[in-house]
């Protein structure tokens, strides 16, 4: 039982994880073929995981609606919208006018509402973060201010230079910073993958903590 629950998943992880890493650094056709096949299976398994997640969401909200818990009508609405989108996609296709209308009329307003709500929290967080106490915070505030004014429609009307300076900040300092962050994340991801393959990282299969190393 221990082998099935812990050792077998780790063995599969180590084998296919090692092949996936080697396929990026070693040009061996056999390894690349096996790694490509494994990536295809990851997509298939991910699709099944999404399907099981959808079933879980439906079951959870169906139970909430049946038991008439607090705001149960929102659960009914969610299930109705879900099946409406699925049926429209299966019968008419995701490229049909009906499906696109449902997407634009249902999903887009909800997404915009979420973004608008998050905007309030971003403003609150920015107010706390942009308290100028050091030279670094001053540079951070100026960069944020220039980009924010550039994005606002009134910025270029107040002074055309806001758009020019904002474009420069976005193109050079911001792009360079994001590339450095991306490189750091890539190196960290590879290091985490190696630690996981060496069983130094807990990935949800262990019961007592870090396995294999100190």
C-alpha positions in Angstrom: 0.0 0.0 0.0 2.9 2.3 0.8 4.4 1.6 -2.6 1.2 2.5 -4.4 0.5 5.6 -2.5 4.0 7.1 -2.1 6.8 5.2 -3.9 5.0 4.6 -7.3 4.0 8.3 -7.7 7.5 9.4 -6.9 9.0 6.9 -9.3 6.8 8.2 -12.1 7.7 11.7 -11.2 11.4 11.1 -11.2 11.4 9.1 -14.5 9.3 11.5 -16.5 10.5 14.6 -14.8 14.1 13.6 -15.6 13.2 12.9 -19.2 11.4 16.3 -19.5 14.5 18.1 -18.2 16.9 16.2 -20.4 14.8 16.9 -23.5 15.6 20.6 -23.0 19.3 20.2 -22.7 20.2 17.0 -24.6 19.4 16.5 -28.3 18.6 12.8 -28.3 15.7 11.8 -30.5 14.5 9.0 -28.3 14.4 11.2 -25.2 12.7 14.0 -27.1 10.1 11.5 -28.4 9.3 10.1 -24.9 9.2 13.6 -23.4 6.8 14.8 -26.1 4.5 11.9 -25.5 4.6 12.5 -21.8 3.7 16.2 -22.3 0.7 15.0 -24.4 -0.4 12.8 -21.6 -0.1 15.7 -19.2 -2.5 17.6 -21.3 -4.9 14.7 -21.4 -4.7 14.2 -17.6 -5.2 17.9 -17.1 -8.3 17.8 -19.2 -9.7 15.0 -17.0 -8.7 17.0 -13.9 -10.7 20.0 -15.3 -13.7 17.7 -15.9 -13.5 16.3 -12.4 -13.2 19.9 -11.0 -16.3 20.9 -13.0 -18.2 17.9 -11.6 -17.2 18.9 -8.1 -18.3 22.5 -8.6 -21.7 21.3 -9.9 -22.1 18.8 -7.1 -21.2 21.3 -4.4 -23.6 24.0 -5.7 -26.4 21.6 -6.5 -26.2 20.5 -2.8 -26.2 24.1 -1.7 -29.2 24.9 -3.8 -31.1 21.7 -2.7 -30.5 22.5 1.0 -31.3 26.1 0.4 -28.3 27.4 2.2 -27.4 31.1 2.3 -27.5 32.7 -1.1 -28.6 29.4 -2.6 -30.0 31.1 -5.6 -26.5 32.1 -6.7 -25.6 28.4 -6.8 -28.7 27.8 -9.0 -27.6 30.6 -11.3 -24.0 29.3 -11.5 -25.2 25.8 -12.5 -27.7 27.2 -15.0 -25.0 29.4 -16.7 -22.5 26.5 -16.7 -24.9 24.1 -18.5 -26.0 26.9 -20.9 -22.5 27.5 -22.0 -21.7 23.8 -22.3 -24.8 23.1 -24.3 -24.3 26.1 -26.6 -20.6 25.1 -27.1 -21.5 21.4 -27.9 -24.5 22.1 -30.2 -23.5 25.4 -32.0 -19.7 25.3 -31.5 -17.5 27.8 -29.6 -17.1 29.9 -32.7 -20.9 30.4 -33.2 -22.6 33.7 -32.7 -24.7 32.3 -29.9 -21.7 31.1 -27.9 -19.9 34.4 -28.5 -22.9 36.4 -27.4 -23.2 34.3 -24.2 -19.5 34.8 -23.5 -19.7 38.6 -24.1 -23.0 39.0 -22.2 -22.3 36.8 -19.2 -18.6 36.2 -18.7 -17.2 39.6 -19.8 -19.3 41.7 -17.5 -18.5 39.5 -14.5 -14.8 39.6 -15.3 -14.9 43.4 -15.6 -16.7 43.5 -12.3 -14.0 41.4 -10.6 -11.3 43.6 -12.2 -13.1 46.7 -11.0 -13.3 45.3 -7.5 -9.7 44.4 -7.4 -8.8 47.9 -8.6 -10.1 49.3 -5.3 -7.8 46.9 -3.4 -4.9 47.9 -5.7 -5.4 51.5 -4.9 -5.5 50.8 -1.2 -2.4 48.7 -1.4 -0.6 51.3 -3.5 -1.4 54.0 -0.9 0.3 51.9 1.8 3.2 50.8 -0.4 4.0 54.2 -1.9 4.8 56.0 1.3 8.1 57.7 0.3 10.6 57.0 3.0 13.7 56.1 1.0 15.2 56.9 -2.4 14.2 53.5 -3.7 10.5 54.1 -2.8 10.7 57.5 -4.5 11.9 55.9 -7.7 9.2 53.2 -7.4 6.5 55.9 -6.9 7.7 58.0 -9.8 7.6 55.0 -12.1 4.2 53.9 -11.0 2.9 57.5 -11.3 4.2 58.0 -14.8 2.8 54.7 -16.1 -0.6 55.3 -14.3 -0.9 58.8 -15.8 0.1 57.5 -19.2 -2.7 54.9 -19.0 -5.2 57.4 -17.9 -6.9 59.2 -20.8 -6.5 62.6 -19.1 -2.8 62.3 -18.8 -1.7 63.2 -22.3 -4.3 66.0 -22.3 -2.6 67.6 -19.2 0.9 67.3 -20.7 2.0 65.3 -23.8 5.2 64.5 -22.1 3.5 62.1 -19.7 2.8 59.7 -22.6 6.4 59.9 -23.9 8.0 59.4 -20.5 5.5 56.7 -19.6 6.3 54.8 -22.8 10.0 55.0 -22.1 9.5 53.7 -18.6 7.4 50.8 -19.9 9.8 50.0 -22.7 13.1 50.1 -20.9 13.2 50.0 -17.1 10.0 47.9 -16.7 10.9 45.5 -19.5 14.4 45.0 -18.1 13.0 44.4 -14.6 10.5 41.9 -15.8 13.2 40.0 -17.8 15.3 39.8 -14.7 12.3 38.5 -12.7 11.6 36.0 -15.4 15.2 34.7 -15.4 15.1 34.4 -11.6 11.8 32.5 -11.7 13.2 30.1 -14.4 16.3 29.4 -12.3 14.2 28.9 -9.2 11.8 26.6 -11.1 14.7 24.4 -12.3 16.2 24.3 -8.8 12.8 23.4 -7.3 12.3 20.7 -9.9 15.7 19.2 -9.1 15.0 19.3 -5.4 11.6 17.6 -6.0 13.2 14.9 -8.1 15.7 14.3 -5.4 12.8 14.0 -2.9 13.9 17.0 -0.9 10.6 18.8 -1.4 7.2 17.8 0.0 4.7 17.6 -2.9 1.6 16.3 -1.1 2.5 12.6 -1.1 4.3 12.6 2.2 2.8 12.5 5.6 5.7 13.5 7.8 7.4 16.4 6.0 10.5 16.7 3.8 11.8 13.3 2.6 15.2 12.1 1.6 17.4 15.0 2.8 18.1 17.1 5.8 
